[in-house]
Amino acid sequence: MYRCVCCDSPLFRSEKKFCSGTGWPSFSEAHGTSGSDESNAGILRCVDTSSGVASTKVVCRQCEAHLRHVFSDGPGPAGQRFCIYSVALKFKPGQP
């Protein structure tokens, strides 16, 4: 399980991690997601216009730490790529 470095909330399961070729840790789905329902996910999506272009920022649901962004060029049926700062995550093996 990849957890928030600030508050230890579960964010992404290791089996949802994939190599995107971008150099950033990438995940196809947030922990707690059920289909397209993210109401129990560890993340929240927010509109980000700070670069002058609208994008979707991802933050920790618990402490609102900025995790990075989600893009629509990922694998699988949802086609999502959660592109996350490595310093925002801590990996805890063997955790559900």
C-alpha positions as CSV (number, residue, x, y, z in Angstrom):
1,M,0.0,0.0,0.0
2,Y,1.2,3.5,-0.9
3,R,0.3,5.9,1.9
4,C,0.3,9.7,2.3
5,V,3.7,10.8,3.7
6,C,1.9,13.5,5.8
7,C,-1.0,11.7,7.4
8,D,-0.5,7.9,6.6
9,S,-3.8,7.6,4.8
10,P,-4.0,4.8,2.2
11,L,-3.9,6.2,-1.3
12,F,-2.9,3.6,-3.9
13,R,-2.5,-0.2,-3.9
14,S,0.7,-1.5,-5.3
15,E,-1.1,-3.7,-7.9
16,K,-2.5,-0.6,-9.5
17,K,1.0,0.8,-10.1
18,F,2.4,0.7,-13.7
19,C,5.3,1.9,-15.7
20,S,4.1,4.9,-17.7
21,G,7.5,5.8,-19.1
22,T,7.2,9.3,-17.5
23,G,9.6,8.8,-14.6
24,W,6.8,9.5,-12.1
25,P,5.1,6.9,-10.0
26,S,1.9,6.1,-11.9
27,F,-1.3,4.4,-10.8
28,S,-4.4,3.4,-12.7
29,E,-6.8,3.7,-9.8
30,A,-6.9,5.2,-6.3
31,H,-7.4,3.0,-3.2
32,G,-11.1,2.8,-2.2
33,T,-12.4,3.4,-5.7
34,S,-15.3,1.2,-6.8
35,G,-15.7,1.4,-10.6
36,S,-16.0,5.1,-11.3
37,D,-17.1,5.9,-7.7
38,E,-14.4,7.7,-5.8
39,S,-16.5,8.6,-2.8
40,N,-14.5,6.2,-0.6
41,A,-11.2,6.8,-2.2
42,G,-8.2,8.2,-0.4
43,I,-7.9,11.1,-2.9
44,L,-9.9,14.1,-4.0
45,R,-9.8,15.7,-7.5
46,C,-9.5,19.5,-7.8
47,V,-9.4,21.8,-10.8
48,D,-5.9,23.3,-11.1
49,T,-5.4,26.4,-13.3
50,S,-2.1,27.5,-11.8
51,S,-0.1,26.7,-15.0
52,G,-2.5,28.7,-17.1
53,V,-4.1,25.4,-18.5
54,A,-6.9,23.6,-16.7
55,S,-5.8,20.2,-15.3
56,T,-7.0,17.9,-12.6
57,K,-5.0,18.1,-9.4
58,V,-5.0,15.1,-6.9
59,V,-4.9,15.7,-3.1
60,C,-5.1,13.5,-0.1
61,R,-8.7,13.3,1.1
62,Q,-7.6,13.3,4.8
63,C,-5.0,16.1,4.9
64,E,-5.3,17.8,1.5
65,A,-1.5,17.2,0.7
66,H,-0.9,17.9,-3.0
67,L,-0.1,14.6,-4.6
68,R,0.2,15.8,-8.3
69,H,-2.2,15.2,-11.2
70,V,-4.4,12.7,-13.0
71,F,-4.5,12.4,-16.8
72,S,-6.7,10.5,-19.2
73,D,-4.0,8.5,-21.0
74,G,-3.6,5.5,-18.6
75,P,-4.3,1.8,-19.1
76,G,-7.4,-0.3,-18.5
77,P,-11.0,0.4,-18.8
78,A,-10.9,3.8,-17.0
79,G,-7.9,5.1,-18.9
80,Q,-6.5,7.0,-16.0
81,R,-2.9,7.8,-15.1
82,F,-2.5,9.1,-11.6
83,C,1.0,10.8,-11.9
84,I,2.1,11.2,-8.3
85,Y,5.1,12.9,-6.6
86,S,7.3,10.1,-5.1
87,V,8.0,12.3,-2.1
88,A,4.3,12.4,-1.3
89,L,4.1,8.6,-0.9
90,K,5.5,6.1,1.6
91,F,5.3,2.4,0.8
92,K,4.2,0.0,3.5
93,P,4.5,-3.6,2.3
94,G,2.0,-6.2,3.5
95,Q,-0.8,-3.8,4.3
96,P,-4.3,-4.0,2.9
